[in-house]
Amino acid sequence: MTVGTQMEQAIATVQSAAASMKTFSLETQDQKAKKTFEQLAKTFDAALNELNGREQYIQTQEPQYKS
């Protein structure tokens, strides 16, 4: 598995986790759980921003990385 493929998989996994947390937040009636899910979604979104930035950096440094 190439670095590009691994990065794409990591990004997809984090996107999925963030979406799940947002869905859980919308579906729960428990305010404490809602807050927890919202915070987790924000954390995943921040991680996603970092991963996307890293992916762009790698692509500029290593043109062969582009998939």
N, CA, C and O of each residue as an XYZ file, in Angstrom:
268
protein
N       0.845     -1.170      0.000
C       0.000      0.000      0.000
C       0.896      1.241      0.000
O       1.829      1.345      0.795
N       0.603      2.161     -0.887
C       1.420      3.361     -0.986
C       1.052      4.372      0.099
O       0.001      4.275      0.732
N       1.934      5.331      0.293
C       1.668      6.400      1.252
C       0.413      7.160      0.838
O      -0.393      7.546      1.685
N       0.249      7.374     -0.466
C      -0.933      8.073     -0.962
C      -2.216      7.351     -0.601
O      -3.181      7.967     -0.149
N      -2.221      6.054     -0.802
C      -3.392      5.251     -0.474
C      -3.656      5.274      1.025
O      -4.805      5.390      1.452
N      -2.612      5.164      1.817
C      -2.774      5.207      3.273
C      -3.323      6.546      3.734
O      -4.179      6.594      4.617
N      -2.843      7.628      3.149
C      -3.321      8.952      3.515
C      -4.791      9.112      3.138
O      -5.587      9.628      3.923
N      -5.143      8.669      1.941
C      -6.535      8.740      1.508
C      -7.442      7.940      2.435
O      -8.538      8.390      2.770
N      -7.002      6.773      2.846
C      -7.787      5.953      3.760
C      -7.929      6.618      5.121
O      -9.001      6.580      5.725
N      -6.862      7.220      5.601
C      -6.918      7.909      6.893
C      -7.905      9.070      6.835
O      -8.697      9.266      7.757
N      -7.856      9.833      5.756
C      -8.774     10.959      5.599
C     -10.219     10.464      5.538
O     -11.097     11.039      6.181
N     -10.466      9.420      4.781
C     -11.823      8.869      4.672
C     -12.329      8.355      6.019
O     -13.503      8.517      6.350
N     -11.443      7.739      6.785
C     -11.822      7.220      8.097
C     -12.199      8.344      9.048
O     -13.193      8.254      9.768
N     -11.406      9.395      9.047
C     -11.688     10.532      9.930
C     -12.973     11.245      9.492
O     -13.760     11.677     10.333
N     -13.184     11.369      8.178
C     -14.420     11.973      7.676
C     -15.633     11.167      8.131
O     -16.646     11.732      8.541
N     -15.522      9.864      8.055
C     -16.612      8.986      8.469
C     -16.886      9.112      9.965
O     -18.039      9.177     10.390
N     -15.824      9.147     10.751
C     -15.984      9.275     12.201
C     -16.638     10.611     12.557
O     -17.510     10.660     13.424
N     -16.226     11.687     11.898
C     -16.815     13.007     12.156
C     -18.298     12.997     11.800
O     -19.123     13.522     12.548
N     -18.635     12.403     10.664
C     -20.035     12.328     10.245
C     -20.867     11.513     11.236
O     -22.007     11.867     11.536
N     -20.298     10.433     11.735
C     -21.014      9.619     12.720
C     -21.282     10.405     14.000
O     -22.379     10.336     14.555
N     -20.294     11.143     14.463
C     -20.476     11.938     15.683
C     -21.550     13.010     15.487
O     -22.345     13.269     16.390
N     -21.570     13.628     14.313
C     -22.593     14.645     14.018
C     -23.986     14.017     13.989
O     -24.951     14.597     14.487
N     -24.075     12.832     13.403
C     -25.364     12.122     13.360
C     -25.809     11.750     14.768
O     -26.969     11.960     15.125
N     -24.901     11.201     15.572
C     -25.240     10.838     16.944
C     -25.716     12.060     17.722
O     -26.669     11.982     18.497
N     -25.052     13.175     17.511
C     -25.409     14.411     18.203
C     -26.832     14.840     17.857
O     -27.582     15.285     18.726
N     -27.194     14.705     16.596
C     -28.532     15.098     16.161
C     -29.612     14.137     16.652
O     -30.754     14.537     16.879
N     -29.244     12.877     16.811
C     -30.235     11.859     17.142
C     -30.479     11.672     18.631
O     -31.518     11.139     19.020
N     -29.547     12.097     19.467
C     -29.700     11.845     20.899
C     -30.530     12.947     21.561
O     -30.507     14.104     21.142
N     -31.250     12.562     22.590
C     -32.014     13.520     23.382
C     -31.243     13.918     24.645
O     -31.565     14.913     25.293
N     -30.235     13.137     24.979
C     -29.416     13.375     26.166
C     -28.468     14.545     25.896
O     -27.592     14.455     25.035
N     -28.645     15.628     26.625
C     -27.862     16.846     26.371
C     -26.369     16.656     26.646
O     -25.528     17.226     25.950
N     -26.050     15.863     27.651
C     -24.636     15.607     27.949
C     -23.995     14.818     26.802
O     -22.886     15.132     26.371
N     -24.692     13.807     26.320
C     -24.181     13.010     25.204
C     -24.087     13.875     23.947
O     -23.120     13.768     23.192
N     -25.086     14.730     23.720
C     -25.080     15.615     22.558
C     -23.831     16.492     22.561
O     -23.167     16.659     21.538
N     -23.528     17.046     23.727
C     -22.347     17.900     23.852
C     -21.060     17.109     23.585
O     -20.147     17.596     22.917
N     -21.003     15.909     24.106
C     -19.832     15.052     23.891
C     -19.652     14.747     22.411
O     -18.546     14.851     21.881
N     -20.740     14.370     21.745
C     -20.658     14.059     20.317
C     -20.257     15.284     19.505
O     -19.478     15.172     18.559
N     -20.781     16.444     19.863
C     -20.422     17.672     19.154
C     -18.935     17.977     19.323
O     -18.264     18.377     18.371
N     -18.429     17.788     20.533
C     -17.013     18.047     20.775
C     -16.133     17.053     20.010
O     -15.105     17.426     19.446
N     -16.545     15.810     19.999
C     -15.795     14.806     19.243
C     -15.791     15.139     17.749
O     -14.769     14.988     17.079
N     -16.935     15.591     17.230
C     -17.013     15.971     15.818
C     -16.045     17.113     15.526
O     -15.372     17.108     14.495
N     -15.971     18.087     16.425
C     -15.033     19.199     16.240
C     -13.586     18.703     16.257
O     -12.750     19.168     15.482
N     -13.310     17.769     17.137
C     -11.961     17.208     17.209
C     -11.603     16.487     15.907
O     -10.504     16.652     15.379
N     -12.536     15.694     15.401
C     -12.295     14.993     14.136
C     -12.151     15.982     12.980
O     -11.323     15.784     12.091
N     -12.956     17.046     12.990
C     -12.840     18.065     11.939
C     -11.461     18.726     11.968
O     -10.864     18.980     10.922
N     -10.966     18.997     13.163
C      -9.629     19.590     13.292
C      -8.566     18.616     12.777
O      -7.627     19.020     12.091
N      -8.719     17.342     13.110
C      -7.772     16.328     12.624
C      -7.843     16.229     11.105
O      -6.823     16.056     10.439
N      -9.047     16.338     10.564
C      -9.224     16.283      9.120
C      -8.517     17.454      8.438
O      -7.884     17.279      7.397
N      -8.624     18.624      9.015
C      -7.919     19.791      8.465
C      -6.412     19.552      8.458
O      -5.732     19.874      7.484
N      -5.897     18.993      9.538
C      -4.463     18.692      9.615
C      -4.055     17.670      8.557
O      -3.042     17.840      7.879
N      -4.845     16.613      8.420
C      -4.522     15.572      7.440
C      -4.582     16.109      6.013
O      -3.719     15.794      5.193
N      -5.595     16.917      5.716
C      -5.691     17.498      4.372
C      -4.513     18.416      4.089
O      -3.972     18.413      2.983
N      -4.117     19.192      5.072
C      -2.947     20.056      4.908
C      -1.683     19.252      4.682
O      -0.847     19.600      3.848
N      -1.558     18.187      5.428
C      -0.380     17.321      5.282
C      -0.358     16.669      3.906
O       0.693     16.559      3.275
N      -1.521     16.240      3.451
C      -1.608     15.617      2.135
C      -1.193     16.614      1.046
O      -0.454     16.251      0.131
N      -1.651     17.837      1.133
C      -1.280     18.855      0.150
C       0.222     19.128      0.192
O       0.862     19.259     -0.851
N       0.776     19.210      1.387
C       2.215     19.444      1.533
C       3.006     18.313      0.885
O       3.957     18.559      0.142
N       2.619     17.099      1.164
C       3.328     15.945      0.608
C       3.257     15.961     -0.914
O       4.237     15.647     -1.589
N       2.096     16.328     -1.451
C       1.949     16.359     -2.913
C       2.880     17.388     -3.545
O       3.384     17.169     -4.646
N       3.113     18.499     -2.867
C       4.020     19.502     -3.435
C       5.476     19.067     -3.306
O       6.310     19.424     -4.137
N       5.777     18.306     -2.279
C       7.146     17.868     -2.052
C       7.494     16.602     -2.822
O       8.646     16.387     -3.201
N       6.486     15.769     -3.048
C       6.714     14.486     -3.701
C       5.672     14.284     -4.800
O       4.642     13.653     -4.565
N       5.929     14.809     -5.989
C       4.950     14.714     -7.085
C       4.509     13.281     -7.389
O       3.380     13.071     -7.834
N       5.355     12.318     -7.165
C       4.991     10.920     -7.429
C       3.914     10.423     -6.468
O       3.306      9.379     -6.702
N       3.676     11.167     -5.388
C       2.679     10.784     -4.403
C       1.268     10.901     -4.949
O       0.392     10.130     -4.557
N       1.027     11.853     -5.849
C      -0.322     12.096     -6.366
C      -0.914     10.816     -6.913
O      -0.263     10.047     -7.620
N      -2.190     10.613     -6.556
C      -2.829      9.377     -7.024
C      -3.663      9.614     -8.253
O      -4.270      8.681     -8.777
